Amino acid sequence: MTEIQQDNQNAGGTVSSQRRVLVVEDEPTIAESIAARLGAEGFKVAVAHDGPGAVDGFHTWQPDLVVLDIMLPGFDGLEVCRRIQAQRPVPVLMLTARDDETDLLVGLGVGADDYMTKPFSMRELAARVNVLLRRVERAQQAARTPALGSLRFGELEIDHVQRRVRLASGDVHLTPTEFDLLACLAAQPRAVLTREQLLAEVWDWTDASGTRTVDSHVKALRRKIGASWIRTVHGVGYALEAPLS
């Protein structure tokens, strides 16, 4: 692992505050470009180039967020994600060279919060990193504000204070993004929310090109809570199928 030293001032509108980002990418040119852009945004950046180095670097450097390529020497990014999430929950932005829905769902299933398909713009990557860190801040604030309490829809319980989801079969492990997505749908049960609305509310992202991210997270969420809970309105968006009282 190599720590990248930057002297740039924090760019306006970011949440860096000297937050640490671990970039895991085996292609040196891409790794250096990502590190340079995030350094310019005010983040402290370290770079690892293989699976074992990523896990060791995560343990010793304790980053606030990980930018993680799927294809790595040693062992792949999916295994890296499993191991680091077992150590400590952390937001993960996964990078993939293949626009493969199966790979993306597996990545979300092992704890990634968002993904980007190569090639991508460095401006968008920096924006996604800031969005993920803002979500962590919102989650911390929500944990200190117990007024929301819990919502129950039949066998489904959403506990905002503990950020836990339960079904009759027991607790359901959701990533932070999956929880926020479910909570957003549950705030207006049976109402159809457009992909653009969900993208803006959950991801703080107003670019409609990211709507496929919403679709992938909905699929991952359905795998965990059951497909019947979320209704697709084709060409529009999604709704939580809460039982009528």
N, C-alpha and C positions, 0 to 999 in steps of 0.2 A: 504494500500500500504506500502511495506517495501523497503527501499533503502538499497542496498547491497554495503558495503564498500570493496574496493579492493586496494591493494597496488602494484599490478603487473605492470610492465612496458609495454608500448604499443608494441605489436608484430610487426615485420617487415611486410611491405606490406599492412597494414590496414590503414583505414582512420578515426580512432576513434577520435583522438585529443580531448579526453574527451567528445565525443558525448554521449548523453543520450539515453538509450534504456529502454522502458517499456516492461517488460515481463508479459503477462497475461496468466496464466496457473493454473488450479485448482488442479492439481496433484503435491504435494510438491516435490517429488523426481525429476520430470522432470523440474519443475521450478528452483530448486536449481542447477541442472546440467547445464541448459541454462545460468543461471546467472553467474555461476562459469566460464564457457567457455568464455562468452562475457567479463566478468571482466578481465580474463587473456589476452584478446585481447586489453585491454586498455579502454573499455567503462565504463561509469557510468551506473549502472543498478538498476532499481527498479522493484519490483514484486507485482502484484495484483492477487488475486485468484478468483474474481467473476466479473460479469458484472458491477454492480454499482461501485465497487472499482476501476475498470479499467477506467471508465469515470471520476470519481473524481480525480484519480491519474493523468490522462492525463491533466486535467484542471490545477491542482496545480503544477505539476512537469515539464510540457512542454517538453516532450521527442522529440528527433529528429527522432525516429523510434519506431514502436510498433511491437513486436512479439506476435501474438494473436491466442489463441486456439479458435476453433469454439464452442466446447461444454463447457459451463460455467454455474455455478449457478447464480441465479438472473435473468439475461437475457443473451442470447447467444452472441457469438463473432460477428455474423452478425449485430446484433443490436448495439453492442459496436462500430463496424466499422462505421456504419451509423452516430452515434452520434459524434464520435471524428472527422470524416471528415467534419461534419457540423460546428464544432468549428474551425478547422484549417487543411488544407490539410497536410498530413504526410504520408511517406511511411509505408506500413503495410505488414508484412510477416505473412501469415495466416497458422496455423497448423491445420491439420484435421486427425482424426483417421480413417476416411473412405475414400477410394479411389473412391469417387462418383463424376462423372463428373458434375451432376446437382449442388451439393454443391459447387464445385469449381467455376462454372460459376456464381452462386449467390454471392459467396465471391468476385469475381472480379467485379461483377456488383455493389457492394456497396462500392467499393473503395480500395480493397486490391490490392497490386502490384504484389505479388508472393505468392506461397503456397508451403508447404512441407507436405507430407503424413507420418504419424507415422508408424513404427519407422524410425528415420533418424539419420544420424551421426552428432555429434556436430561440426565436422570440416566443413561439408557442410553448416550447419546453419550459422556458423560464416562467411563463404565465401559469402553466400547469403546476409547477413546483410551488409557486406562491399560493395557488388555490388550495392545494393539499394541506399546506401549513396553516392557512386561515381556517380550514375545517377543524384541524386539531385544536386551535384556539377556541373555536365556537364550542367544541365538545367539552373542553375544560370549563368554560363559562357555564354551560348547561348543567354540568355536574355540580356546580356551586349554586344552582338555582333550582331548588326542588319543586317549584310551583307547578311544573308540568305534570309531575306524577306519572301515573301509568294509564295506558289505554288498553281496553280489552274488547276484542271482537270475537265472540264465541270462544274457541280454543286458543286464539292468538292473543298474547299479552305483550305489549311494548312498554318497557320500563325506561323512561327518559332519564331518570336520575342515575341508575346504574348502567344505562345503555345496554340493556339485556333484552333478549326476545325469547319468549317461551311458547311452546305448544304443549298439547296434552302429553306428547312423548318426551318432553323435557326441554332443556335449554337448547337454543339454536345459536351456533357460533357464526356471527356476521362480521365482516370487515367494517371499519368505520364508514366507508362509502355506502355499503349495503344497508347499514343501519339508518343512515341519513336519508337514503332513498325510500326505505320503507316508512320512516317517520313522516316524510313529506307526503307520501300517498295517504297515510293514515290520518293526517291532519284534515283531509277532505274526503272521507270515505265515500265510495261509490261515484265520486266526481271524476270526470276524465281530465287528466292533466296532460298537456301536450309535451312532446319530447323537448321542445324549446323551453317550456316552463320548468321542467325537471332539470334540464341542463343549467339554467340560470339559478335555480334555487339550491340545488345540491352541489353543483360544481363551481358556482359563481362564473360560469362561462357563457358568453352571449353569442359565440360563433356557432351558427347552426351546423357547420361541418362536423361538429362533435357529437351529433345525435346518435351515431352508431355506438358511441361509448355508453349512452343510456341503454340502448337495446341489449348490449352485452351484459351490463350489470343487472338488468331485469332478468335475463336468462339465468345468471348465476344465483340471484335471489330466489327465483322460482325453484331451483334445484334444492335449496335449503329449506324453504318453508312450504313448498308444494305449489304446483302450477295453478291450482284452482283459486289461489288467493289473489292473483293479479290478472285482471282482464285486459286484453289487447283490443284497442279500438283502431282498426286498420286505417292507416293514413293520418291518424290523429295522435294517439298516445296511449296512456295506461290509466287504470283505475284499480283501487283496492276493493275487492269483492267482499266487503264486510257483510255479515249476516244481518238481515233486517230484525230489529228488536220487536 
